[in-house]
Amino acid sequence: MKKISIILALIMGTFILQNCGGSEEPAKSNTPSPQPAAAVEAEPESEVPASERITLDNKGVGPISNLELAETIDDEMVSRGEALFSTNCSACHKVDKRFIGPSPKGIMQRRSPEWIMNMILDPQKMVEEDRCAKDLLVEFNGAAMANQNMTEEQARDILEFFRTL
């Protein structure tokens, strides 16, 4: 059992190094690197990057079409959401900085609650059908968000945590 744990740790470490990269600047090469399929429709340089764009009227694509938020923050939901974020999301998202994916800090001022929950619940469908999600994929070099198979309740807890950021 110990050997299996060590082997799994080595495999995960290798995966993280390959996919997260070890340096800020990619190595220069004379050979052009292939672009992700989504990069075909790259944004014009003068346009605001998707991670900074405000699209509060966009609810995204998915099961959440209308969500009313209470005026007060539910501390129990925040606690559960923070734990879920730490366990399932922090490998790619850092609260205070851009990483493999965008920082969730300030997300509530840029995206609707429905969009956020739909992105958590089915990121693949969002990237296929939502313009902002497509643009985020391009901005973050084709690093697609993994589907963590969250329930609506779990996604709502994470959303409540995002309200505190």
N, C-alpha and C positions, 0 to 999 in steps of 0.2 A: 504494500500500500504506500509506503514511504517513497519507493522508487517511482511509482506512478505519479505521485504528487510532484516530485522533482522534475520528471519529464514534462508534465503539464505546465509547470512553472517556466521551464526553459522554452517550451513552444510558445506560450503566451508572451514571454519576454521578447522572443524573436519577432513575433507578430507585431507587437507594439513598436519595436524599433523600426521595422520595415514600414509600418503604416503611419506612425507618428513622426518619423524622421528624427534625426539627431542634431540637426543644425537649423539655424534660422534661414540661411541662404542656400538654395540648391546649387549643386555643382554645375559649372558651365560646361557646355558641350557644343561641338560644331554640328552635331546631328540634332535636328529639331525633335523635341519630345512629342509623343502623341497626345492630343487633347482629349479630355473626356467628351463623350457624345453630347452632353448638354452644353458644352462650350461653343458649339456651332452658332448659337444665337447669343453671343456675348453682348453685354450692354455697351452702349457708347461710353467713352471715357468721361464725358461731361455729366452723365447721369449720376444721381446719388446712389452709392452702393446699397445693395439690398439689405444689408445688416443695419443700415442707418435710415432706410426709407420708412416713412410713416404710412401705414395702410390700415388704419383703424376701421374702415368700412368694409374690409375684406374678411369674410367669415371662413374662407378656405373651403375645402372639399371633404366631406365626411359626415358622420352622424350628428355632430353638434351644430345646430343651426341657430339656436337662441339660448343664451346663458345670462341670467341675471345674477350679478354679484351683490352680496350684502355690503352695506356701507362699512361695517366693522370686519376686521380680520379674525378668522377662526384659528386660534392658537393651536388647537389639536390637529387641525388639517395642515397647518404650517409645519408642525413637528413631523407628521407622517410624510409630507411632501419633501421636506428637507432630507429625511432619511432615504426616501426613494431616489431623489436626485443624486445623493451621495453614492448610493449603491449602483444605480443604473445609468447615470448620465455623466458623471464627473470624469470619466475616462476621456471624453471628447469636449465637454463644456466646462469652463472655469467661470466662476461667478464674476470675478473682477477683471477678466481679460479675455481677449480673443484667443482661441486655441485651435483645435481641429475643427470645431464648430463655433458658432457665435456665442458670446456671453449672454446669459439670460438677464443680466442686470439692465433694468430699464425697458424690458420687453413689453411690459404692460402699457408703456407710453407709445409704442410703435405698432403693436399688433392687437387685434381684437381677442378677447378671451376664447371665442369660438375657434379662431384660427390657431391659436396656441394649442388648444386641446386636440383639434383635428390633426395637427402636426405630430403631437405626441402619440396619438392613437394609430395613425396610419401614414408615416412619413413617405412611403413609396407612392401611395395614391396622390398625396399632396404634390410631390415632385413631378408626377406625371401630368397633373391637371391644374395646378395652381401656379400662376406666373411668378409670384414672389418666392415661393419655394424653389422653383426652377432657377431663378436668379441667385438665390442663396447657394444652391449647389454649384453654380458656376463660380461665384465669388470665393467659395471655400474649396476650390480646386477639385471638384468632383467627389468630395468626401460626403457620401450619402449618409444621412442619419439612419441608424439601425432601428428596426422596429423592436421595441422592448416588450411587445405584447401586453401593454398596460390595459387595465380596465378603465372604464370611464371614471370610477371613483378614484383610482390612483392618479389618473391624469388631472382630475380636479384638485387633488391634494397638492400635486406639483404646481399647478397654477396658483393655488393659494400661497405656496412658498414664494413663487415669483412676485406676488403682490408685495412682499416684504423687502424685496431687493431694491 
